[in-house]
Amino acid sequence: MTRIGLLSDTHGLLDKRVLEHFKDVDEIWHAGDIGSDEVLRRLREFKPTRAVFGNMDSGDVRYTLSEFYRFRVEDVNVLMTHIGGYPGKYNPWLIPIFRKAVEHYDDPNQRIDLFVCGHSHILKVQYDSQFKFLTMNPGAAGKQGWQPCQTLLRFTIDGSKINDLEVIELERK
């Protein structure tokens, strides 16, 4: 079993409460708009961290990360990018990637089981029956934007199962 802490859109702020909520995770995933190489460094020093750059990232963050990150945790294939959308409202450039994954769904190296993105600052977890994967957007862990609270997700991957999903809301101070 692998415990995951998922966040996005920190925009240069790593609230100490994030680290408190992620103290027992095995990995941290950041879905872009990290905001500074300092935030990325602190996350990596705290826990193994997987991340993509976002549209607001520049400098060292953009040069050390990719726009897309495909990886596997246990038996779950993950695709992470910053600007992704959600079922029925994906960015058009993702559709060919998703179609190819569905065409090769029986090949465990080709399919997508979990699609992770950020950007919208809106926390949303939704299954996409057309493309046969779960989508997760953790909302925004930073204070930039209009959202009323900072949000994170925590969950486990156990073999091919995604379990124990928790929404964490942090009051904006």
N, C-alpha and C positions, 0 to 999 in steps of 0.2 A: 504494500500500500504506500502511495506517495501523496503527501499532503502539499497542497498548492495554495499560495497566496497570490491573488491576481489584482493588479491595480493598473490605472492609466491616468494620463493627464495630470501629473503632479506639477507641471509647469514650474519646476525649480524649487518646489517646497516638498520636503520629506517630513511630514508631521511625525513626531516621536510616537504618537498613538498608533501609527501604521506598524512600526516595529514591535510594539507591544502585542498587537493582534496577530502578527506574523511570527511570533517567537517560536511557535511549535511547528511551523511548516518546514517541509524539506526543500522546497524551491519557491522562488518568487518569480512571477511573470509580470513584465511591464509592457503594456500595449501602446506605448508611444506618448509623445509630448512630455518627455522626461524633464526637459527644461535646463539641465546643466549636467556637466560631467561629474560634478560633486554628488548629485543625487544618485547617479548610476554607480559611482565608486562606493558610496555608503551602503547601497543595497547589496552590492557584490561582496563587500566585507562582512556583511551581516549573514547572508545566505547565498547559495548558488542562485544566480539570476539569469533569466532568459529575457531578452527585450528586443523590440524593434524601434526604429526612430519614427517620430511623428512629423507632421507638417510644420510645427513650430520649432522643432529641434534644429540646431546648427552646430558648427564647430566639431569638437571631438565626439560629441554624441552621434552626430550624423555619419562621421567618418569611421566609427568603430562598430556601428550596427547596420543591419539591413532593413529594407522596407518590408520584406516578407521573411518569415521564419517558419520553416516546416520542420517539425521534429516529432519524435515519438516518446511517450512516457508510458512505460509498461506496454499495454496493447492498444493504446489510444493514439491515433495520428492527429496531430494538431497543426493548424495553419493559423499564424498570427500576423496581423498587419494593423496599422493604425486606422486608416480610413477604410472601413469595410461596409458599413450599413447593417441591415438586418433582413430577415426573410421578407421577400417581396419588394425590398428597397435597397438592394445591394448596389455598390458602385459597378457600373457596366463592365469594367475591365476585369472584374473577378468572375463573371459568369462563365467564360471559357474554361477557367481553372476548375470551377465547380462541376461543370458538365463533364469534363474529362475524368474527374474523380468519381462521378456517378457511373460513367461508362465502365470504369475499372473497379467498381465497388468490391467485387469478390477478391481482388488482389490487395492484401493487407498493406502493401507498400504504396499503393496509389490512392486509396480512399482517404477521405477526410472524416474524422469522427467528431472533432471539436474545432469550431472556427471562433477565434478570439480577435476582437478589435476594440478600439476606443473611439476617440474623437468627438463624439456627440455630447459627452458629459451626462448622458442618460443611461442609467443602469438598466440593462435588459438581458434576460436569459430566455431563449426561445428555441424550440426545436423546429427545424426546417424539414418538412416532410418531402419537399421536392428534391432537395439535395442530400437528404438523409444524414444530417449532422445537427449537433447542438451548437447554437451560437451564444457567446457570452460577451457582453460589454460591461465592464465593472463600473462604468460611470466615471467620475472624476475624484481622485484622491487629493488634488490640490484645491486651492481657494479661488483660482482664477475662473471666472465665468459666472453664470446666473444660478447655478444649482443651489438649493437651500442647505444641503449638507454634503460632506465629503463621503464617498462610498468606496467600498472594497468588496471583494468576494474571496471566500475561502471554501475549498472543497477537497475531496480526495479522489484519487484514481486508484482503483483496485482491479488489476487485470484490464478488462475492457469496459469496466463500469465506472461511471462518474457519479460519486455519491456525496452525501453530507454537505450539500451546498448551503453556505451561510452568507447572508447579506449583512454587511457591517456598515452602519451609518455613524459618522462622526460629526458631532455638532460643530458648526463653523464658529471659530473663536475670533 
